[in-house]
Amino acid sequence: MKHLSTYLLIIFVCACARLDSNLYNPSKVTEYKFDNFNQETDISVPEQYDIDMNLVEVFDLESDDGEAKATIKGLFVGDQDLLSDPDYKVILYCHGNRDHMDYYWPRIKLLANVGSKNQYGVMSLDYRGYGMSAGKPSESGLYADVRAAINWLQSKGLSSDRLYIYGFSLGSAPAVELSVNPETLTPKKVILEAPFASAEVMVQDAALIAIPGTYVTNAKIDNANKVKSMNQPLLWLHGLDDDFLSIKTHGEVVFKNHPGPDKTALRVEGATHTNLPQILAEQNDGYDYYLTIIHDFISK
């Protein structure tokens, strides 16, 4: 039995030794193609949600996590002249662990249609190592990169009471971290879609036998613990059929640990890890249902 346990341990460690590299699954590009991106994405969005490309700008952000500096790419959709307007609100979208901003462009376009077309500004970014961003992905880099985006918004006149942060999957880590430990602007409200509970839980979900997560990953992502200190209202969305970050061991734990009482949960039957907005659209005659959920949360 001892030999079997050792054998299983070896198999598991070998299988998970690349967890850090799988946690970050970037791809590089030499330019962003937006609507001309010809690879399959998780969701498809009708033309009615297209955005005037004159309101789309990609630019450099300087990010420093204390160990390494990197020039990363930021994206803003909207009228930058309005960033100092006391009535103008911005959704900062932190994307998932794969590819780059072109892959998430349909989601970003949807957010630019919340309320009405371009009612809110939308900012996103490619983490270091993703898309056209320099550097190597890391947990500290994630936080520094999103912090650089927040600093840019502040430099343009945005105030904390007009900043809303949306973290999807891996993006839930910087969304939570920079909501509970802000250095400049403090997001007013937080939206988490399919969030991690922690890197430790992700390892345990995959394990054949009990093994400390530190054996196979350097990531210290711990949304479930950090969210206990979150003062902002929370909107949590998670697919019941998520087979990457289980709603039971990840999302439900994060939601339960939020101190509330101002928190809202949306558990979506039939949605996997990647297609929740589209499943909601299919179940409710279009994307307006999803957009209304986001708008009602932001505006209430």
DOFITI-659487 format. One line per field, with one value per residue: residue number from 1; residue in three letters; x, y, z of N, C-alpha, C in turn. Coordinates in steps of 0.1 Angstrom, whole numbers. Layout:
<atoms>
num <- NUM ...;
residu <- ALA ...;
n_c1 <- X ...;
n_c2 <- Y ...;
n_c3 <- Z ...;
ca_c1 <- X ...;
ca_c2 <- Y ...;
ca_c3 <- Z ...;
c_c1 <- X ...;
c_c2 <- Y ...;
c_c3 <- Z ...;
</atoms>
This chain:
<atoms>
num <- 1 2 3 4 5 6 7 8 9 10 11 12 13 14 15 16 17 18 19 20 21 22 23 24 25 26 27 28 29 30 31 32 33 34 35 36 37 38 39 40 41 42 43 44 45 46 47 48 49 50 51 52 53 54 55 56 57 58 59 60 61 62 63 64 65 66 67 68 69 70 71 72 73 74 75 76 77 78 79 80 81 82 83 84 85 86 87 88 89 90 91 92 93 94 95 96 97 98 99 100 101 102 103 104 105 106 107 108 109 110 111 112 113 114 115 116 117 118 119 120 121 122 123 124 125 126 127 128 129 130 131 132 133 134 135 136 137 138 139 140 141 142 143 144 145 146 147 148 149 150 151 152 153 154 155 156 157 158 159 160 161 162 163 164 165 166 167 168 169 170 171 172 173 174 175 176 177 178 179 180 181 182 183 184 185 186 187 188 189 190 191 192 193 194 195 196 197 198 199 200 201 202 203 204 205 206 207 208 209 210 211 212 213 214 215 216 217 218 219 220 221 222 223 224 225 226 227 228 229 230 231 232 233 234 235 236 237 238 239 240 241 242 243 244 245 246 247 248 249 250 251 252 253 254 255 256 257 258 259 260 261 262 263 264 265 266 267 268 269 270 271 272 273 274 275 276 277 278 279 280 281 282 283 284 285 286 287 288 289 290 291 292 293 294 295 296 297 298 299 300;
residu <- MET LYS HIS LEU SER THR TYR LEU LEU ILE ILE PHE VAL CYS ALA CYS ALA ARG LEU ASP SER ASN LEU TYR ASN PRO SER LYS VAL THR GLU TYR LYS PHE ASP ASN PHE ASN GLN GLU THR ASP ILE SER VAL PRO GLU GLN TYR ASP ILE ASP MET ASN LEU VAL GLU VAL PHE ASP LEU GLU SER ASP ASP GLY GLU ALA LYS ALA THR ILE LYS GLY LEU PHE VAL GLY ASP GLN ASP LEU LEU SER ASP PRO ASP TYR LYS VAL ILE LEU TYR CYS HIS GLY ASN ARG ASP HIS MET ASP TYR TYR TRP PRO ARG ILE LYS LEU LEU ALA ASN VAL GLY SER LYS ASN GLN TYR GLY VAL MET SER LEU ASP TYR ARG GLY TYR GLY MET SER ALA GLY LYS PRO SER GLU SER GLY LEU TYR ALA ASP VAL ARG ALA ALA ILE ASN TRP LEU GLN SER LYS GLY LEU SER SER ASP ARG LEU TYR ILE TYR GLY PHE SER LEU GLY SER ALA PRO ALA VAL GLU LEU SER VAL ASN PRO GLU THR LEU THR PRO LYS LYS VAL ILE LEU GLU ALA PRO PHE ALA SER ALA GLU VAL MET VAL GLN ASP ALA ALA LEU ILE ALA ILE PRO GLY THR TYR VAL THR ASN ALA LYS ILE ASP ASN ALA ASN LYS VAL LYS SER MET ASN GLN PRO LEU LEU TRP LEU HIS GLY LEU ASP ASP ASP PHE LEU SER ILE LYS THR HIS GLY GLU VAL VAL PHE LYS ASN HIS PRO GLY PRO ASP LYS THR ALA LEU ARG VAL GLU GLY ALA THR HIS THR ASN LEU PRO GLN ILE LEU ALA GLU GLN ASN ASP GLY TYR ASP TYR TYR LEU THR ILE ILE HIS ASP PHE ILE SER LYS;
n_c1 <- 8 20 38 20 8 30 36 12 15 38 28 8 22 38 18 8 28 31 13 15 22 0 -20 -15 -21 -12 -13 6 5 10 -5 -37 -69 -96 -128 -121 -108 -101 -103 -120 -141 -153 -179 -203 -213 -240 -242 -255 -243 -219 -191 -183 -153 -137 -139 -123 -92 -59 -31 1 10 28 41 49 59 75 95 99 98 74 62 29 -2 -29 -65 -90 -124 -146 -154 -127 -125 -145 -138 -132 -156 -181 -203 -197 -191 -169 -162 -139 -125 -112 -96 -97 -76 -65 -51 -56 -66 -81 -95 -113 -128 -155 -169 -160 -171 -199 -200 -196 -220 -237 -265 -269 -256 -222 -227 -213 -178 -153 -126 -98 -71 -41 -25 9 30 9 -8 1 16 46 69 67 41 28 17 21 26 1 -14 0 -2 -30 -33 -18 -35 -56 -43 -38 -65 -71 -53 -65 -86 -106 -126 -129 -156 -167 -157 -159 -153 -147 -141 -132 -128 -95 -91 -105 -88 -69 -91 -103 -81 -73 -95 -98 -74 -66 -44 -46 -72 -103 -124 -159 -179 -181 -178 -178 -171 -173 -152 -120 -117 -93 -58 -49 -72 -78 -57 -63 -88 -80 -64 -54 -47 -43 -25 -2 -8 14 33 30 24 33 16 -4 -30 -59 -88 -110 -104 -95 -118 -134 -128 -139 -155 -172 -202 -212 -216 -221 -215 -220 -215 -235 -225 -198 -167 -141 -135 -151 -184 -192 -169 -154 -168 -191 -180 -165 -186 -201 -183 -181 -188 -212 -242 -249 -250 -252 -263 -260 -267 -261 -278 -267 -246 -211 -176 -169 -189 -210 -224 -234 -251 -270 -281 -292 -311 -328 -338 -318 -289 -296 -307 -286 -271 -288 -288 -262 -262 -283 -271 -249 -261 -279;
n_c2 <- -12 12 15 18 43 60 57 67 93 102 100 119 143 145 149 173 190 210 229 257 267 260 274 299 306 319 335 349 379 400 421 435 423 425 428 414 392 359 334 308 318 317 327 342 372 392 416 439 446 457 480 514 518 540 547 530 523 512 511 517 505 510 486 474 450 450 431 427 447 456 464 467 460 482 486 508 514 537 572 590 616 619 608 623 633 636 620 598 564 535 502 479 453 422 397 361 331 324 330 362 397 399 375 378 399 398 397 420 439 434 444 471 477 478 490 512 516 523 537 532 535 511 493 472 449 433 409 407 390 381 384 413 422 426 406 380 359 360 357 380 397 398 413 437 445 450 469 489 496 507 528 543 550 566 587 599 611 596 587 568 562 558 535 502 468 439 406 377 343 335 362 369 369 393 411 407 410 437 450 446 453 480 504 528 539 527 501 505 486 450 425 391 364 330 325 317 298 292 287 265 249 243 226 205 197 183 163 129 119 133 162 188 220 236 219 217 241 276 296 317 324 333 338 331 335 362 376 378 401 420 450 460 458 427 409 378 353 321 291 262 239 241 227 233 252 243 250 243 239 261 287 288 289 313 331 326 334 361 390 403 423 429 413 394 364 345 316 296 273 248 263 263 267 287 298 313 340 336 313 323 342 325 312 333 348 364 387 408 402 394 417 435 425 431 459 466 459 476 501 503;
n_c3 <- 0 8 -13 -34 -28 -30 -57 -68 -59 -74 -100 -98 -92 -115 -134 -126 -126 -143 -136 -130 -155 -170 -157 -165 -197 -222 -255 -281 -301 -330 -337 -328 -338 -334 -344 -367 -360 -365 -353 -334 -308 -273 -271 -293 -307 -318 -346 -338 -314 -321 -319 -324 -339 -337 -311 -298 -283 -282 -261 -245 -212 -182 -161 -129 -107 -86 -88 -114 -143 -169 -201 -209 -227 -228 -231 -241 -243 -254 -247 -239 -230 -213 -189 -167 -160 -137 -138 -154 -158 -154 -164 -155 -170 -163 -178 -186 -183 -208 -241 -254 -257 -281 -281 -261 -270 -279 -254 -242 -259 -253 -227 -233 -241 -220 -203 -224 -257 -253 -229 -206 -200 -210 -198 -205 -205 -215 -197 -186 -209 -224 -255 -270 -249 -230 -211 -185 -174 -141 -107 -90 -111 -124 -105 -105 -131 -135 -116 -129 -149 -135 -124 -147 -154 -132 -136 -157 -146 -134 -106 -75 -69 -93 -105 -116 -112 -130 -128 -145 -142 -141 -139 -117 -96 -96 -95 -70 -52 -57 -49 -22 -13 -22 -38 -51 -67 -54 -63 -67 -69 -73 -97 -102 -122 -125 -105 -90 -59 -46 -54 -41 -37 -63 -69 -51 -61 -83 -74 -68 -44 -11 -11 -5 -20 -26 -35 -63 -74 -76 -72 -51 -50 -34 -32 -17 9 9 1 23 35 19 12 -7 -26 -41 -72 -82 -107 -120 -138 -137 -148 -149 -155 -150 -130 -104 -94 -69 -53 -57 -67 -50 -25 -25 -27 -4 15 13 31 29 36 10 -16 -46 -63 -92 -105 -132 -151 -173 -182 -189 -180 -197 -213 -202 -206 -232 -229 -212 -229 -249 -234 -228 -249 -261 -256 -240 -216 -200 -201 -188 -162 -154 -157 -139 -115 -113 -114 -93;
ca_c1 <- 0 29 43 10 7 42 34 2 21 47 20 1 31 42 7 5 41 30 1 17 22 -14 -27 -13 -21 -12 -7 12 1 17 -15 -51 -77 -109 -139 -115 -102 -108 -103 -132 -142 -163 -192 -205 -221 -246 -237 -261 -235 -207 -187 -176 -138 -132 -140 -114 -78 -49 -20 11 10 41 37 61 55 86 106 102 89 69 53 18 -11 -42 -75 -101 -135 -154 -149 -117 -127 -155 -133 -132 -170 -186 -214 -193 -187 -161 -161 -126 -127 -100 -100 -93 -62 -60 -50 -53 -78 -90 -103 -123 -134 -170 -173 -157 -182 -211 -199 -197 -235 -245 -274 -271 -243 -212 -231 -201 -165 -149 -112 -93 -57 -35 -15 23 31 -3 -11 12 23 59 71 63 30 30 6 24 24 -13 -19 7 -7 -43 -30 -13 -47 -63 -35 -41 -78 -70 -45 -74 -96 -116 -127 -133 -170 -172 -150 -165 -143 -153 -131 -136 -119 -82 -92 -110 -77 -67 -103 -105 -69 -73 -107 -96 -61 -63 -33 -51 -87 -110 -136 -171 -186 -172 -185 -170 -177 -165 -140 -112 -116 -78 -49 -48 -84 -77 -49 -70 -98 -74 -55 -58 -45 -41 -11 -2 -8 27 41 28 22 38 5 -10 -43 -68 -100 -120 -100 -95 -131 -139 -125 -144 -166 -180 -213 -207 -224 -214 -221 -212 -222 -236 -218 -184 -159 -128 -136 -164 -192 -193 -156 -148 -177 -200 -172 -162 -199 -205 -173 -183 -195 -225 -254 -252 -244 -262 -258 -267 -262 -267 -280 -263 -234 -198 -167 -165 -200 -222 -232 -242 -261 -280 -287 -300 -322 -336 -340 -308 -279 -301 -310 -273 -267 -297 -283 -250 -266 -291 -262 -241 -268 -287;
ca_c2 <- 0 23 17 24 57 66 56 77 107 105 103 132 154 146 154 186 198 222 237 271 271 258 285 310 300 331 334 362 384 412 432 431 424 428 421 406 380 348 322 306 323 310 333 350 384 398 428 450 450 462 492 523 516 553 548 520 526 504 519 511 508 505 478 470 442 450 422 429 457 451 472 459 467 485 489 515 516 548 586 593 629 618 601 632 637 630 610 588 552 526 488 474 439 414 385 348 327 320 338 376 405 396 363 383 411 397 400 435 446 433 453 484 479 477 502 515 516 533 544 531 532 498 492 459 448 420 407 405 377 379 393 422 426 420 400 367 359 356 362 394 405 400 424 449 449 456 482 499 500 515 541 551 556 577 598 606 618 588 586 555 560 555 524 489 458 426 395 364 332 340 377 372 371 407 419 406 416 452 456 446 460 490 513 541 539 515 498 507 473 439 414 379 353 318 328 307 299 294 278 253 242 238 214 195 191 175 153 116 118 146 167 203 227 242 209 217 255 287 306 319 329 329 347 327 341 376 381 380 415 429 458 463 449 416 401 365 345 309 280 249 228 245 216 238 257 238 260 239 240 275 299 289 292 327 338 324 341 375 393 408 416 433 404 387 353 340 303 294 260 246 270 258 277 297 303 318 350 330 304 332 347 314 309 345 356 374 391 419 397 394 431 441 420 439 473 468 458 488 514 504;
ca_c3 <- 0 8 -27 -43 -25 -36 -71 -72 -57 -85 -112 -97 -93 -129 -141 -123 -125 -152 -133 -132 -169 -174 -151 -175 -210 -231 -268 -286 -314 -334 -337 -324 -350 -329 -352 -378 -354 -372 -345 -327 -294 -265 -273 -305 -304 -330 -351 -331 -303 -326 -314 -333 -337 -334 -297 -293 -284 -275 -257 -235 -198 -176 -149 -121 -96 -76 -92 -129 -150 -182 -209 -213 -235 -222 -241 -236 -252 -249 -248 -229 -225 -202 -177 -155 -159 -124 -141 -163 -150 -161 -161 -158 -173 -161 -186 -181 -183 -221 -253 -254 -257 -292 -278 -252 -275 -278 -240 -240 -267 -246 -216 -238 -244 -208 -202 -238 -263 -248 -217 -197 -206 -206 -199 -203 -207 -216 -187 -191 -216 -232 -267 -273 -237 -227 -198 -182 -165 -127 -98 -87 -123 -125 -97 -109 -144 -133 -109 -139 -156 -125 -123 -159 -152 -122 -142 -167 -139 -129 -92 -70 -69 -107 -110 -113 -116 -134 -130 -151 -140 -135 -137 -104 -86 -94 -91 -55 -46 -58 -42 -8 -10 -32 -36 -56 -67 -48 -70 -60 -68 -79 -104 -104 -130 -124 -98 -81 -45 -43 -62 -33 -39 -77 -68 -44 -69 -93 -68 -65 -30 -4 -13 -4 -33 -28 -42 -77 -79 -68 -70 -38 -52 -23 -33 -7 22 8 -1 36 38 9 17 -18 -31 -50 -81 -86 -117 -122 -145 -129 -154 -150 -152 -148 -116 -99 -87 -55 -45 -59 -67 -38 -13 -26 -25 10 24 12 43 26 30 -3 -26 -55 -69 -104 -109 -146 -155 -186 -185 -185 -175 -207 -222 -194 -212 -244 -224 -207 -241 -255 -225 -225 -261 -264 -246 -232 -202 -193 -200 -178 -149 -151 -155 -126 -103 -113 -113 -81;
c_c1 <- 9 34 33 8 18 40 23 7 30 39 13 10 36 31 5 17 40 18 3 16 8 -23 -27 -11 -22 -9 -4 6 9 8 -29 -60 -92 -120 -134 -107 -109 -107 -116 -131 -153 -177 -192 -215 -227 -241 -243 -253 -221 -204 -180 -161 -131 -131 -131 -100 -70 -37 -11 8 23 37 50 56 65 97 110 92 85 60 41 8 -24 -52 -86 -112 -145 -148 -140 -119 -137 -150 -132 -146 -175 -197 -210 -186 -179 -161 -147 -127 -113 -103 -94 -79 -56 -59 -47 -66 -87 -100 -115 -131 -149 -175 -171 -168 -195 -211 -201 -212 -243 -253 -278 -257 -234 -217 -220 -189 -161 -133 -108 -78 -53 -24 -1 24 20 -4 2 19 36 59 66 52 34 19 9 23 10 -18 -13 1 -21 -42 -26 -25 -55 -56 -37 -55 -78 -63 -54 -86 -107 -115 -132 -147 -176 -164 -156 -156 -150 -142 -136 -125 -106 -83 -99 -100 -73 -79 -105 -93 -70 -86 -105 -83 -57 -51 -37 -66 -92 -123 -148 -179 -178 -182 -175 -177 -168 -152 -133 -116 -101 -71 -49 -60 -84 -68 -56 -81 -92 -66 -62 -56 -42 -27 -11 -1 6 36 41 26 28 27 -1 -24 -53 -80 -109 -117 -101 -109 -138 -138 -131 -156 -176 -191 -207 -218 -216 -222 -213 -221 -223 -228 -203 -175 -144 -126 -150 -171 -193 -180 -150 -159 -185 -192 -169 -175 -202 -196 -174 -192 -209 -229 -256 -244 -255 -256 -266 -260 -269 -267 -275 -250 -221 -189 -167 -177 -212 -230 -240 -253 -273 -288 -296 -312 -332 -338 -331 -300 -285 -304 -297 -269 -275 -292 -271 -254 -274 -281 -254 -249 -277 -280;
c_c2 <- 13 26 22 39 65 67 67 91 111 108 116 144 156 153 168 196 211 230 252 275 269 269 297 304 311 327 348 366 396 424 426 433 426 421 412 394 368 334 321 311 316 315 341 360 390 412 440 455 455 476 501 522 529 555 537 523 516 512 512 515 502 498 473 463 441 441 424 439 452 462 464 467 469 488 497 517 526 562 589 607 630 612 610 637 629 620 598 576 543 512 484 459 432 400 372 344 324 332 353 384 403 384 368 395 410 401 415 443 446 443 468 487 478 491 506 516 527 542 544 530 518 498 477 460 434 419 405 390 374 388 400 427 419 413 386 367 354 362 377 403 408 413 437 454 456 469 493 504 510 529 550 558 568 589 606 612 610 587 572 552 557 543 511 478 445 416 382 354 337 355 380 374 386 416 419 413 431 459 456 452 470 499 527 541 526 513 499 494 463 429 403 368 341 320 316 309 301 284 264 244 236 226 203 188 181 163 140 113 132 150 182 209 233 232 211 231 265 297 305 324 324 338 344 333 357 383 384 395 425 437 462 453 439 411 389 357 333 298 268 238 231 233 220 243 254 249 256 242 254 286 300 293 307 335 337 332 356 379 398 419 419 425 397 376 349 327 298 279 258 253 263 269 289 304 309 329 345 321 313 338 337 311 321 354 367 379 402 415 398 409 439 437 429 453 475 467 471 500 515 511;
c_c3 <- 0 -6 -36 -41 -31 -51 -76 -70 -69 -97 -110 -98 -107 -137 -139 -122 -133 -148 -134 -146 -175 -169 -160 -189 -221 -246 -273 -299 -317 -336 -333 -336 -346 -337 -363 -372 -359 -365 -337 -312 -287 -268 -286 -302 -317 -334 -343 -319 -308 -320 -324 -330 -334 -318 -290 -294 -276 -272 -247 -221 -192 -163 -142 -108 -85 -79 -106 -134 -164 -188 -214 -221 -228 -234 -234 -247 -247 -252 -237 -223 -214 -189 -165 -152 -146 -126 -149 -155 -160 -156 -165 -158 -172 -167 -180 -184 -197 -231 -250 -256 -269 -289 -269 -257 -276 -264 -237 -247 -259 -234 -220 -242 -232 -207 -216 -244 -258 -236 -207 -205 -201 -208 -198 -206 -209 -205 -193 -197 -225 -244 -271 -261 -235 -214 -197 -172 -151 -119 -94 -99 -126 -118 -101 -122 -143 -126 -119 -147 -147 -124 -135 -158 -143 -128 -152 -160 -133 -113 -88 -71 -83 -114 -106 -119 -119 -136 -134 -149 -134 -132 -123 -93 -85 -90 -76 -48 -45 -53 -27 -3 -20 -28 -41 -55 -61 -56 -61 -58 -76 -85 -106 -111 -130 -117 -91 -67 -41 -52 -54 -36 -53 -77 -62 -52 -79 -87 -66 -50 -24 -6 -12 -18 -36 -35 -57 -83 -70 -65 -56 -39 -41 -22 -21 6 21 7 13 41 28 14 6 -21 -41 -59 -85 -96 -119 -129 -137 -135 -157 -145 -150 -134 -111 -91 -72 -47 -47 -57 -54 -26 -13 -22 -10 19 23 23 41 35 16 -13 -33 -62 -81 -108 -122 -150 -170 -190 -181 -180 -184 -214 -214 -201 -224 -239 -219 -219 -248 -246 -223 -237 -263 -253 -237 -218 -194 -191 -189 -164 -145 -148 -142 -114 -102 -109 -100 -69;
</atoms>
